[in-house]
Amino acid sequence: MDHQKERIKNGCQKILEGINSMSLANLDDQQVHSLVMMREIARGVVDDRDRKVTRSDVITALRYSIEKMVCSSRDIIQILSRMSFEGLDDQRMHLVTRMKEIAHGVIDKQPRVAIARPNLLAEEVGFVDEGMQDSPVVESAKISNGDALIDGAQSMTNEDEMLDVEHVLRFENEIDEIQESLLPCFEQFLMWPPNDCVTIEWVQDVMVILEQASQKMLPSEFCHVVPTLLVDKLTDAACSILCKEPNCVEINCEGEDSRVIVVGAIHGQFHDLMFLFKHEGVPSENQIYVFNGNYVDKGAWGIEVFLVLLAWKVLMPHRVFLLRGNHESRYCTARYGFKKEVWAKYGDQGDDVYNKFLECFKELPLASVIANCVYTTHGGLFRSIHAAPSQRPKRNKTHRVDLGSLAELFEVKRSCIDCPYEGPNILLSDVLWSRPSNRYGLRDNTGHKLGLWWGPDCTEEFLKNHSLKLIIRSHDEPDSRAGKDDDLGNMLRGYSIDHDGESGKLCTLFSAPDYPQFGKRRCNNKGAYAVLKFPDFASPSFHSFKGTERPMVDPYVDFGANNIDSSKLDSSQSRWKH
């Protein structure tokens, strides 16, 4: 019996190698499907998988192959564009031109274009660039014609191996049949735009495809919709912009029809973000968006939320401003679900993708000043670094804490991924974790060990010192204010006016309705956003909205215990409930 299994496995290994060596050019959809299905059956036997090969397996394999070919073809085009072809004769120039045509054909998704092996062409021309040697296209593509596939099939089979194929197929007699064409499925994954040129059409495609995928696909399939290459490219492009912005960005609003929309915490509730864009419109020359942080954690679609916002940032860097929240940290994302979300969606590549997001979090600015009159941030006010002690006071001991200035905020080193409990960079903790109070004065938040409590007098002093009229901050969820005796608003409508003084007001804004997505108890709250318009940007209108319908997904965090319980989530097989 063991000998028979070994014969079957050896035969399937040859089948796998044979199909991998073939070219799929000039084949129709059904032929491609049949070959890929056979390859995945053989792969399952070789890998000792006992489950059936499904439609999803085949689509995943095809998508992965196409993704690698397209990416490699773009690399080849870039390599050729950097080379000098001076002195080549007509025949070699023809080969170079043909190589470009083949690569462009792959990028344009023309599966029936014959795919020549670029390294053979390069050898004939007389050069091989180092960047091409490890290319998947160079490794696997072949000169294709009608006989190549037949020759490949004949070279991989003999009588014994054909019996092995039949044996395998008998074991897999319940495989799902794919009756529809596979080509429409290819439209449901994203590629980085050619020449790094992000357009409005590309960003809109990102939103549409991610919204459709969230309704139809398992988290474990997400990596085929958004490949790691796209995550790398998009985060790198965004970081190159964010790193040049100061800690407190100045937002100038010009034009009588200009307006600014300020958004609070989203917490991975992607469908509510999409509702906001559909209801109020996307960023434009006359419409600026300011996001106050907490894009991830406690919701199932933190990746989708952050990628969409990064795409808009890259497209319109002076019309979209992304501030950092306290959840944009290693500590919070490991505790409240985002790290687990990345693992569920990217599997073995999860650590690399997660670290890429952490690097991007460190580049996010900390605050904004809109039209010289409105200050926005995630947490709130902060102490003076010049008067702050180097260490936090011991329990039951107090010390004087002076209010900080915007000039001091500009000096903060925001490159720390986790907020410090003490030291010269403690302002980073203050601006992301501080909370307002009706009790006068400025004092340490000994309960959370991070941030401060500040009273109405501090709000008045800060506004007056900087000639401001309004503070819009976030950070407080409805459940964080439930049962408190501080007489601040309960946040059930998505916003609260917390301080109202001579110089102006302090508002708290929360944009995740029906919060939290994970957990036994819902707050039944509305979300809200603020609209600031010319000429009086300091008098916003607050718009409350209910949560939109969204798919149900198993939680990435044991929210009741405020801790991750890995036993409750199989990161590769999270169940998606419709």
Summary of the structure (lengths in Angstrom):
residues: 578
radius of gyration: 28.3
end to end distance: 43.7
largest distance: 92.2
contacts: 1901
relative contact order: 0.09
helix: 45%
strand: 12%
